[in-house]
Amino acid sequence: MKSIGIDKNTSDVYECAAGLWHSVWPSAPVISVAAFVVPGQGAPLRPDLDGAETVFREDSFDTVTRIRRGRFYQSSGGLRGSLTDVLSHPVYGAAGSLSRGASSGRYTRQLVIFDQL
């Protein structure tokens, strides 16, 4: 299962593959807070990322038909803003990280984590 994490400090998007968190680069995806609406109950939408249960990662957008294609992710259920070791960002390096791990090439970031639906 794939997971994404959004850095609370820099809003950088990270992806987990084989247990390693790496930055989504060169173009960061559009991430939107999403909600599944049940008829008669209204929309359980919370506009902030900290309270979001579901997010939508946009992979493509057709401007003619205005159709968005992408993937939904649900909250991992863990702490919002959990400390996670990530690989060095290809542009910023260790800037914005909470601790330096230059010998291992990993740095600690505060990520809000979502798992793919």
N, CA, C and O atoms as CSV, one atom per row, in Angstrom:
chain,resi,resn,atom,element,x,y,z
A,1,MET,N,N,0.840,-1.163,0.000
A,1,MET,CA,C,0.000,0.000,0.000
A,1,MET,C,C,0.895,1.240,0.000
A,1,MET,O,O,1.881,1.298,0.735
A,2,LYS,N,N,0.550,2.225,-0.822
A,2,LYS,CA,C,1.313,3.456,-0.884
A,2,LYS,C,C,0.789,4.456,0.135
A,2,LYS,O,O,-0.389,4.458,0.491
A,3,SER,N,N,1.691,5.291,0.586
A,3,SER,CA,C,1.331,6.346,1.523
A,3,SER,C,C,1.950,7.650,1.054
A,3,SER,O,O,2.985,7.664,0.387
A,4,ILE,N,N,1.294,8.745,1.416
A,4,ILE,CA,C,1.876,10.058,1.178
A,4,ILE,C,C,1.920,10.802,2.499
A,4,ILE,O,O,1.118,10.553,3.400
A,5,GLY,N,N,2.856,11.704,2.596
A,5,GLY,CA,C,2.983,12.532,3.781
A,5,GLY,C,C,3.206,13.974,3.365
A,5,GLY,O,O,3.977,14.247,2.445
A,6,ILE,N,N,2.542,14.885,4.031
A,6,ILE,CA,C,2.697,16.304,3.737
A,6,ILE,C,C,3.391,16.945,4.924
A,6,ILE,O,O,2.921,16.858,6.059
A,7,ASP,N,N,4.515,17.592,4.648
A,7,ASP,CA,C,5.299,18.249,5.687
A,7,ASP,C,C,4.504,19.426,6.235
A,7,ASP,O,O,4.075,20.295,5.476
A,8,LYS,N,N,4.305,19.458,7.553
A,8,LYS,CA,C,3.523,20.525,8.169
A,8,LYS,C,C,4.221,21.873,8.082
A,8,LYS,O,O,3.554,22.907,8.085
A,9,ASN,N,N,5.549,21.885,8.005
A,9,ASN,CA,C,6.285,23.147,8.007
A,9,ASN,C,C,6.478,23.722,6.611
A,9,ASN,O,O,6.349,24.931,6.418
A,10,THR,N,N,6.785,22.875,5.639
A,10,THR,CA,C,7.121,23.363,4.300
A,10,THR,C,C,6.078,23.006,3.240
A,10,THR,O,O,6.165,23.495,2.114
A,11,SER,N,N,5.105,22.175,3.570
A,11,SER,CA,C,4.066,21.684,2.649
A,11,SER,C,C,4.636,20.839,1.511
A,11,SER,O,O,3.960,20.635,0.502
A,12,ASP,N,N,5.861,20.346,1.653
A,12,ASP,CA,C,6.422,19.425,0.672
A,12,ASP,C,C,5.686,18.095,0.774
A,12,ASP,O,O,5.255,17.690,1.853
A,13,VAL,N,N,5.547,17.420,-0.369
A,13,VAL,CA,C,4.854,16.136,-0.407
A,13,VAL,C,C,5.899,15.020,-0.496
A,13,VAL,O,O,6.808,15.070,-1.324
A,14,TYR,N,N,5.754,14.023,0.363
A,14,TYR,CA,C,6.647,12.861,0.385
A,14,TYR,C,C,5.829,11.615,0.106
A,14,TYR,O,O,4.636,11.562,0.405
A,15,GLU,N,N,6.480,10.612,-0.469
A,15,GLU,CA,C,5.838,9.353,-0.813
A,15,GLU,C,C,6.662,8.227,-0.200
A,15,GLU,O,O,7.888,8.312,-0.132
A,16,CYS,N,N,5.986,7.178,0.242
A,16,CYS,CA,C,6.678,6.042,0.839
A,16,CYS,C,C,6.703,4.884,-0.145
A,16,CYS,O,O,5.659,4.430,-0.616
A,17,ALA,N,N,7.907,4.410,-0.451
A,17,ALA,CA,C,8.089,3.249,-1.316
A,17,ALA,C,C,9.128,2.350,-0.669
A,17,ALA,O,O,10.247,2.782,-0.393
A,18,ALA,N,N,8.760,1.112,-0.430
A,18,ALA,CA,C,9.647,0.118,0.188
A,18,ALA,C,C,10.187,0.600,1.536
A,18,ALA,O,O,11.341,0.341,1.877
A,19,GLY,N,N,9.355,1.293,2.290
A,19,GLY,CA,C,9.747,1.740,3.619
A,19,GLY,C,C,10.586,3.009,3.647
A,19,GLY,O,O,10.935,3.488,4.727
A,20,LEU,N,N,10.918,3.565,2.486
A,20,LEU,CA,C,11.701,4.798,2.424
A,20,LEU,C,C,10.820,5.958,1.987
A,20,LEU,O,O,10.112,5.864,0.984
A,21,TRP,N,N,10.864,7.030,2.725
A,21,TRP,CA,C,10.123,8.233,2.372
A,21,TRP,C,C,11.014,9.108,1.512
A,21,TRP,O,O,12.142,9.418,1.897
A,22,HIS,N,N,10.510,9.514,0.337
A,22,HIS,CA,C,11.264,10.391,-0.550
A,22,HIS,C,C,10.350,11.498,-1.067
A,22,HIS,O,O,9.131,11.336,-1.119
A,23,SER,N,N,10.943,12.608,-1.444
A,23,SER,CA,C,10.191,13.759,-1.923
A,23,SER,C,C,9.601,13.477,-3.301
A,23,SER,O,O,10.235,12.825,-4.131
A,24,VAL,N,N,8.387,13.969,-3.542
A,24,VAL,CA,C,7.785,13.885,-4.865
A,24,VAL,C,C,8.300,15.114,-5.615
A,24,VAL,O,O,7.903,16.244,-5.332
A,25,TRP,N,N,9.176,14.871,-6.557
A,25,TRP,CA,C,9.847,15.948,-7.266
A,25,TRP,C,C,10.100,15.528,-8.690
A,25,TRP,O,O,10.374,14.339,-8.851
A,26,PRO,N,N,10.055,16.286,-9.719
A,26,PRO,CA,C,10.175,17.737,-9.787
A,26,PRO,C,C,8.864,18.481,-9.677
A,26,PRO,O,O,8.891,19.669,-9.358
A,27,SER,N,N,7.729,17.874,-9.915
A,27,SER,CA,C,6.484,18.638,-9.780
A,27,SER,C,C,5.642,18.036,-8.667
A,27,SER,O,O,5.230,16.878,-8.726
A,28,ALA,N,N,5.400,18.844,-7.664
A,28,ALA,CA,C,4.591,18.383,-6.539
A,28,ALA,C,C,3.140,18.256,-6.985
A,28,ALA,O,O,2.639,19.127,-7.696
A,29,PRO,N,N,2.455,17.188,-6.581
A,29,PRO,CA,C,1.060,17.007,-7.001
A,29,PRO,C,C,0.133,17.979,-6.276
A,29,PRO,O,O,0.465,18.515,-5.219
A,30,VAL,N,N,-1.029,18.189,-6.872
A,30,VAL,CA,C,-2.068,18.994,-6.235
A,30,VAL,C,C,-2.797,18.087,-5.249
A,30,VAL,O,O,-3.329,17.044,-5.632
A,31,ILE,N,N,-2.819,18.485,-3.991
A,31,ILE,CA,C,-3.494,17.717,-2.936
A,31,ILE,C,C,-4.675,18.548,-2.447
A,31,ILE,O,O,-4.511,19.708,-2.069
A,32,SER,N,N,-5.868,17.950,-2.455
A,32,SER,CA,C,-7.076,18.646,-2.013
A,32,SER,C,C,-7.748,17.847,-0.914
A,32,SER,O,O,-7.774,16.617,-0.952
A,33,VAL,N,N,-8.293,18.555,0.068
A,33,VAL,CA,C,-9.095,17.896,1.095
A,33,VAL,C,C,-10.379,17.419,0.429
A,33,VAL,O,O,-11.007,18.174,-0.313
A,34,ALA,N,N,-10.776,16.175,0.686
A,34,ALA,CA,C,-11.950,15.581,0.040
A,34,ALA,C,C,-12.866,14.955,1.087
A,34,ALA,O,O,-12.455,14.679,2.214
A,35,ALA,N,N,-14.104,14.740,0.691
A,35,ALA,CA,C,-15.064,14.064,1.560
A,35,ALA,C,C,-16.054,13.308,0.697
A,35,ALA,O,O,-16.394,13.751,-0.400
A,36,PHE,N,N,-16.514,12.176,1.185
A,36,PHE,CA,C,-17.545,11.400,0.513
A,36,PHE,C,C,-18.884,11.805,1.117
A,36,PHE,O,O,-19.096,11.673,2.322
A,37,VAL,N,N,-19.775,12.295,0.278
A,37,VAL,CA,C,-21.048,12.830,0.739
A,37,VAL,C,C,-22.111,11.741,0.707
A,37,VAL,O,O,-22.299,11.066,-0.306
A,38,VAL,N,N,-22.801,11.581,1.831
A,38,VAL,CA,C,-23.910,10.636,1.944
A,38,VAL,C,C,-25.199,11.447,1.834
A,38,VAL,O,O,-25.378,12.409,2.580
A,39,PRO,N,N,-26.109,11.077,0.912
A,39,PRO,CA,C,-27.347,11.832,0.751
A,39,PRO,C,C,-28.123,11.946,2.064
A,39,PRO,O,O,-28.324,10.961,2.774
A,40,GLY,N,N,-28.548,13.160,2.365
A,40,GLY,CA,C,-29.327,13.398,3.572
A,40,GLY,C,C,-28.500,13.705,4.803
A,40,GLY,O,O,-29.052,14.133,5.816
A,41,GLN,N,N,-27.187,13.499,4.748
A,41,GLN,CA,C,-26.342,13.752,5.915
A,41,GLN,C,C,-25.462,14.980,5.752
A,41,GLN,O,O,-24.857,15.430,6.725
A,42,GLY,N,N,-25.374,15.529,4.556
A,42,GLY,CA,C,-24.517,16.687,4.351
A,42,GLY,C,C,-23.074,16.274,4.129
A,42,GLY,O,O,-22.737,15.090,4.124
A,43,ALA,N,N,-22.241,17.267,3.947
A,43,ALA,CA,C,-20.825,17.013,3.664
A,43,ALA,C,C,-19.993,17.109,4.932
A,43,ALA,O,O,-19.969,18.158,5.576
A,44,PRO,N,N,-19.309,16.030,5.300
A,44,PRO,CA,C,-18.464,16.052,6.501
A,44,PRO,C,C,-17.084,16.629,6.200
A,44,PRO,O,O,-16.070,16.032,6.563
A,45,LEU,N,N,-17.039,17.789,5.538
A,45,LEU,CA,C,-15.777,18.345,5.055
A,45,LEU,C,C,-15.152,19.281,6.074
A,45,LEU,O,O,-15.799,20.197,6.582
A,46,ARG,N,N,-13.891,19.035,6.361
A,46,ARG,CA,C,-13.108,19.942,7.200
A,46,ARG,C,C,-12.058,20.569,6.303
A,46,ARG,O,O,-11.274,19.847,5.688
A,47,PRO,N,N,-12.019,21.878,6.211
A,47,PRO,CA,C,-11.160,22.542,5.225
A,47,PRO,C,C,-9.664,22.494,5.511
A,47,PRO,O,O,-8.868,22.776,4.616
A,48,ASP,N,N,-9.263,22.149,6.715
A,48,ASP,CA,C,-7.835,22.132,7.023
A,48,ASP,C,C,-7.262,20.726,6.933
A,48,ASP,O,O,-7.970,19.742,7.145
A,49,LEU,N,N,-5.993,20.641,6.623
A,49,LEU,CA,C,-5.326,19.354,6.447
A,49,LEU,C,C,-5.233,18.586,7.762
A,49,LEU,O,O,-5.263,17.355,7.759
A,50,ASP,N,N,-5.121,19.291,8.877
A,50,ASP,CA,C,-5.001,18.623,10.173
A,50,ASP,C,C,-6.247,17.823,10.544
A,50,ASP,O,O,-6.146,16.808,11.233
A,51,GLY,N,N,-7.415,18.268,10.096
A,51,GLY,CA,C,-8.635,17.565,10.439
A,51,GLY,C,C,-9.181,16.689,9.327
A,51,GLY,O,O,-10.200,16.023,9.509
A,52,ALA,N,N,-8.522,16.680,8.180
A,52,ALA,CA,C,-9.024,15.939,7.015
A,52,ALA,C,C,-8.917,14.440,7.231
A,52,ALA,O,O,-7.895,13.935,7.695
A,53,GLU,N,N,-9.982,13.742,6.889
A,53,GLU,CA,C,-9.966,12.280,6.935
A,53,GLU,C,C,-9.588,11.697,5.581
A,53,GLU,O,O,-9.031,10.602,5.505
A,54,THR,N,N,-9.892,12.434,4.505
A,54,THR,CA,C,-9.630,11.966,3.148
A,54,THR,C,C,-9.047,13.111,2.323
A,54,THR,O,O,-9.482,14.256,2.441
A,55,VAL,N,N,-8.055,12.790,1.484
A,55,VAL,CA,C,-7.499,13.772,0.551
A,55,VAL,C,C,-7.475,13.163,-0.841
A,55,VAL,O,O,-7.485,11.943,-1.004
A,56,PHE,N,N,-7.445,14.036,-1.842
A,56,PHE,CA,C,-7.395,13.619,-3.236
A,56,PHE,C,C,-6.099,14.130,-3.834
A,56,PHE,O,O,-5.792,15.320,-3.757
A,57,ARG,N,N,-5.336,13.218,-4.436
A,57,ARG,CA,C,-4.086,13.569,-5.107
A,57,ARG,C,C,-4.362,13.604,-6.606
A,57,ARG,O,O,-4.654,12.573,-7.213
A,58,GLU,N,N,-4.270,14.780,-7.194
A,58,GLU,CA,C,-4.574,14.947,-8.605
A,58,GLU,C,C,-3.375,14.545,-9.452
A,58,GLU,O,O,-2.289,15.108,-9.313
A,59,ASP,N,N,-3.581,13.560,-10.336
A,59,ASP,CA,C,-2.523,13.119,-11.243
A,59,ASP,C,C,-2.601,13.834,-12.587
A,59,ASP,O,O,-1.576,14.120,-13.204
A,60,SER,N,N,-3.825,14.123,-13.039
A,60,SER,CA,C,-3.988,14.845,-14.307
A,60,SER,C,C,-5.312,15.594,-14.298
A,60,SER,O,O,-6.238,15.257,-13.560
A,61,PHE,N,N,-5.374,16.623,-15.141
A,61,PHE,CA,C,-6.587,17.428,-15.269
A,61,PHE,C,C,-6.771,17.780,-16.731
A,61,PHE,O,O,-5.880,18.347,-17.364
A,62,ASP,N,N,-7.950,17.435,-17.270
A,62,ASP,CA,C,-8.274,17.743,-18.654
A,62,ASP,C,C,-9.051,19.062,-18.664
A,62,ASP,O,O,-10.171,19.128,-18.159
A,63,THR,N,N,-8.455,20.113,-19.242
A,63,THR,CA,C,-9.074,21.433,-19.214
A,63,THR,C,C,-10.327,21.527,-20.081
A,63,THR,O,O,-11.185,22.372,-19.827
A,64,VAL,N,N,-10.448,20.681,-21.092
A,64,VAL,CA,C,-11.621,20.723,-21.968
A,64,VAL,C,C,-12.835,20.121,-21.267
A,64,VAL,O,O,-13.891,20.751,-21.207
A,65,THR,N,N,-12.694,18.922,-20.742
A,65,THR,CA,C,-13.815,18.238,-20.086
A,65,THR,C,C,-13.890,18.557,-18.592
A,65,THR,O,O,-14.887,18.242,-17.943
A,66,ARG,N,N,-12.862,19.166,-18.054
A,66,ARG,CA,C,-12.735,19.500,-16.628
A,66,ARG,C,C,-12.853,18.257,-15.742
A,66,ARG,O,O,-13.485,18.282,-14.686
A,67,ILE,N,N,-12.232,17.183,-16.199
A,67,ILE,CA,C,-12.208,15.939,-15.433
A,67,ILE,C,C,-10.852,15.819,-14.742
A,67,ILE,O,O,-9.802,15.952,-15.371
A,68,ARG,N,N,-10.900,15.566,-13.453
A,68,ARG,CA,C,-9.683,15.361,-12.663
A,68,ARG,C,C,-9.494,13.862,-12.467
A,68,ARG,O,O,-10.439,13.143,-12.145
A,69,ARG,N,N,-8.286,13.408,-12.662
A,69,ARG,CA,C,-7.961,11.999,-12.434
A,69,ARG,C,C,-6.894,11.939,-11.349
A,69,ARG,O,O,-5.958,12.739,-11.331
A,70,GLY,N,N,-7.051,10.988,-10.456
A,70,GLY,CA,C,-6.098,10.890,-9.370
A,70,GLY,C,C,-6.447,9.758,-8.423
A,70,GLY,O,O,-7.128,8.802,-8.791
A,71,ARG,N,N,-5.965,9.887,-7.194
A,71,ARG,CA,C,-6.132,8.839,-6.185
A,71,ARG,C,C,-6.617,9.443,-4.879
A,71,ARG,O,O,-6.275,10.575,-4.536
A,72,PHE,N,N,-7.416,8.674,-4.160
A,72,PHE,CA,C,-7.870,9.075,-2.834
A,72,PHE,C,C,-6.978,8.427,-1.781
A,72,PHE,O,O,-6.517,7.297,-1.940
A,73,TYR,N,N,-6.753,9.160,-0.719
A,73,TYR,CA,C,-5.995,8.672,0.424
A,73,TYR,C,C,-6.794,8.949,1.682
A,73,TYR,O,O,-7.477,9.969,1.780
A,74,GLN,N,N,-6.709,8.038,2.646
A,74,GLN,CA,C,-7.386,8.231,3.925
A,74,GLN,C,C,-6.362,8.423,5.027
A,74,GLN,O,O,-5.218,7.984,4.908
A,75,SER,N,N,-6.771,9.073,6.086
A,75,SER,CA,C,-5.889,9.346,7.201
A,75,SER,C,C,-5.332,8.039,7.753
A,75,SER,O,O,-6.054,7.049,7.863
A,76,SER,N,N,-4.054,8.039,8.096
A,76,SER,CA,C,-3.424,6.819,8.600
A,76,SER,C,C,-3.864,6.498,10.018
A,76,SER,O,O,-3.605,5.405,10.521
A,77,GLY,N,N,-4.524,7.442,10.657
A,77,GLY,CA,C,-5.029,7.194,12.006
A,77,GLY,C,C,-3.997,7.481,13.083
A,77,GLY,O,O,-4.319,7.459,14.271
A,78,GLY,N,N,-2.774,7.748,12.685
A,78,GLY,CA,C,-1.732,8.064,13.658
A,78,GLY,C,C,-1.802,9.520,14.084
A,78,GLY,O,O,-2.750,10.240,13.771
A,79,LEU,N,N,-0.791,9.921,14.793
A,79,LEU,CA,C,-0.698,11.307,15.222
A,79,LEU,C,C,-0.595,12.241,14.025
A,79,LEU,O,O,0.105,11.934,13.060
A,80,ARG,N,N,-1.270,13.354,14.075
A,80,ARG,CA,C,-1.151,14.357,13.012
A,80,ARG,C,C,0.185,15.062,13.206
A,80,ARG,O,O,0.447,15.655,14.253
A,81,GLY,N,N,1.012,14.987,12.191
A,81,GLY,CA,C,2.327,15.603,12.285
A,81,GLY,C,C,3.326,14.716,12.994
A,81,GLY,O,O,4.110,15.195,13.814
A,82,SER,N,N,3.309,13.414,12.688
A,82,SER,CA,C,4.249,12.501,13.332
A,82,SER,C,C,5.649,12.684,12.753
A,82,SER,O,O,5.807,12.967,11.565
A,83,LEU,N,N,6.645,12.522,13.587
A,83,LEU,CA,C,8.034,12.671,13.161
A,83,LEU,C,C,8.435,11.448,12.339
A,83,LEU,O,O,8.310,10.313,12.798
A,84,THR,N,N,8.917,11.691,11.122
A,84,THR,CA,C,9.242,10.627,10.185
A,84,THR,C,C,10.589,10.892,9.552
A,84,THR,O,O,10.901,12.028,9.196
A,85,ASP,N,N,11.397,9.837,9.407
A,85,ASP,CA,C,12.688,9.959,8.730
A,85,ASP,C,C,12.472,9.889,7.231
A,85,ASP,O,O,11.851,8.953,6.728
A,86,VAL,N,N,12.990,10.889,6.514
A,86,VAL,CA,C,12.850,10.960,5.066
A,86,VAL,C,C,14.222,11.128,4.428
A,86,VAL,O,O,15.169,11.577,5.074
A,87,LEU,N,N,14.318,10.764,3.155
A,87,LEU,CA,C,15.547,11.010,2.418
A,87,LEU,C,C,15.683,12.503,2.143
A,87,LEU,O,O,14.686,13.224,2.105
A,88,SER,N,N,16.895,12.959,1.956
A,88,SER,CA,C,17.160,14.362,1.712
A,88,SER,C,C,16.388,14.863,0.497
A,88,SER,O,O,16.309,14.177,-0.523
A,89,HIS,N,N,15.822,16.059,0.609
A,89,HIS,CA,C,15.074,16.662,-0.500
A,89,HIS,C,C,16.061,17.008,-1.621
A,89,HIS,O,O,17.139,17.529,-1.338
A,90,PRO,N,N,15.718,16.731,-2.891
A,90,PRO,CA,C,16.662,16.960,-3.990
A,90,PRO,C,C,17.033,18.422,-4.201
A,90,PRO,O,O,18.084,18.705,-4.776
A,91,VAL,N,N,16.204,19.358,-3.753
A,91,VAL,CA,C,16.515,20.775,-3.935
A,91,VAL,C,C,16.914,21.441,-2.625
A,91,VAL,O,O,17.937,22.122,-2.555
A,92,TYR,N,N,16.102,21.242,-1.583
A,92,TYR,CA,C,16.325,21.926,-0.314
A,92,TYR,C,C,17.315,21.217,0.598
A,92,TYR,O,O,17.824,21.820,1.543
A,93,GLY,N,N,17.594,19.958,0.333
A,93,GLY,CA,C,18.490,19.203,1.208
A,93,GLY,C,C,17.880,19.040,2.575
A,93,GLY,O,O,16.793,18.478,2.713
A,94,ALA,N,N,18.574,19.529,3.597
A,94,ALA,CA,C,18.107,19.383,4.975
A,94,ALA,C,C,17.373,20.614,5.473
A,94,ALA,O,O,16.957,20.645,6.631
A,95,ALA,N,N,17.200,21.630,4.636
A,95,ALA,CA,C,16.534,22.851,5.078
A,95,ALA,C,C,15.133,22.544,5.573
A,95,ALA,O,O,14.355,21.882,4.886
A,96,GLY,N,N,14.814,23.024,6.761
A,96,GLY,CA,C,13.490,22.816,7.333
A,96,GLY,C,C,13.344,21.538,8.121
A,96,GLY,O,O,12.293,21.303,8.718
A,97,SER,N,N,14.371,20.702,8.143
A,97,SER,CA,C,14.254,19.451,8.894
A,97,SER,C,C,14.470,19.712,10.374
A,97,SER,O,O,15.097,20.700,10.757
A,98,LEU,N,N,13.948,18.825,11.197
A,98,LEU,CA,C,14.041,18.988,12.641
A,98,LEU,C,C,15.362,18.487,13.196
A,98,LEU,O,O,15.795,18.938,14.256
A,99,SER,N,N,16.005,17.567,12.505
A,99,SER,CA,C,17.312,17.083,12.945
A,99,SER,C,C,18.130,16.714,11.720
A,99,SER,O,O,17.583,16.414,10.659
A,100,ARG,N,N,19.416,16.740,11.875
A,100,ARG,CA,C,20.300,16.442,10.757
A,100,ARG,C,C,20.858,15.034,10.903
A,100,ARG,O,O,21.251,14.614,11.992
A,101,GLY,N,N,20.886,14.316,9.792
A,101,GLY,CA,C,21.434,12.969,9.777
A,101,GLY,C,C,22.340,12.817,8.576
A,101,GLY,O,O,22.204,11.876,7.794
A,102,ALA,N,N,23.268,13.754,8.434
A,102,ALA,CA,C,24.091,13.841,7.228
A,102,ALA,C,C,24.816,12.542,6.908
A,102,ALA,O,O,25.048,12.242,5.737
A,103,SER,N,N,25.177,11.773,7.917
A,103,SER,CA,C,25.915,10.544,7.635
A,103,SER,C,C,25.025,9.494,6.965
A,103,SER,O,O,25.504,8.710,6.145
A,104,SER,N,N,23.745,9.474,7.304
A,104,SER,CA,C,22.836,8.480,6.720
A,104,SER,C,C,22.062,9.030,5.530
A,104,SER,O,O,21.474,8.259,4.772
A,105,GLY,N,N,22.050,10.338,5.353
A,105,GLY,CA,C,21.292,10.951,4.270
A,105,GLY,C,C,19.814,11.052,4.568
A,105,GLY,O,O,19.026,11.368,3.676
A,106,ARG,N,N,19.418,10.792,5.803
A,106,ARG,CA,C,18.013,10.880,6.208
A,106,ARG,C,C,17.842,12.022,7.203
A,106,ARG,O,O,18.738,12.333,7.988
A,107,TYR,N,N,16.670,12.632,7.144
A,107,TYR,CA,C,16.362,13.755,8.009
A,107,TYR,C,C,14.964,13.566,8.575
A,107,TYR,O,O,14.139,12.861,7.994
A,108,THR,N,N,14.705,14.194,9.703
A,108,THR,CA,C,13.417,14.063,10.361
A,108,THR,C,C,12.505,15.212,9.950
A,108,THR,O,O,12.879,16.381,10.044
A,109,ARG,N,N,11.313,14.867,9.496
A,109,ARG,CA,C,10.306,15.853,9.113
A,109,ARG,C,C,9.017,15.543,9.861
A,109,ARG,O,O,8.779,14.405,10.265
A,110,GLN,N,N,8.198,16.558,10.038
A,110,GLN,CA,C,6.907,16.394,10.698
A,110,GLN,C,C,5.855,16.232,9.606
A,110,GLN,O,O,5.449,17.214,8.984
A,111,LEU,N,N,5.407,14.985,9.368
A,111,LEU,CA,C,4.501,14.680,8.267
A,111,LEU,C,C,3.091,14.334,8.741
A,111,LEU,O,O,2.903,13.670,9.761
A,112,VAL,N,N,2.105,14.803,7.973
A,112,VAL,CA,C,0.723,14.356,8.134
A,112,VAL,C,C,0.577,13.234,7.109
A,112,VAL,O,O,0.689,13.479,5.907
A,113,ILE,N,N,0.330,12.004,7.570
A,113,ILE,CA,C,0.408,10.823,6.714
A,113,ILE,C,C,-0.980,10.301,6.345
A,113,ILE,O,O,-1.882,10.218,7.178
A,114,PHE,N,N,-1.115,9.950,5.050
A,114,PHE,CA,C,-2.345,9.368,4.512
A,114,PHE,C,C,-2.003,8.101,3.752
A,114,PHE,O,O,-0.984,8.044,3.064
A,115,ASP,N,N,-2.865,7.064,3.873
A,115,ASP,CA,C,-2.687,5.796,3.165
A,115,ASP,C,C,-3.640,5.742,1.974
A,115,ASP,O,O,-4.761,6.246,2.048
A,116,GLN,N,N,-3.190,5.126,0.870
A,116,GLN,CA,C,-4.002,5.063,-0.340
A,116,GLN,C,C,-5.226,4.178,-0.140
A,116,GLN,O,O,-5.140,3.098,0.445
A,117,LEU,N,N,-6.378,4.658,-0.641
A,117,LEU,CA,C,-7.614,3.869,-0.581
A,117,LEU,C,C,-7.640,2.862,-1.704
A,117,LEU,O,O,-8.598,2.100,-1.828
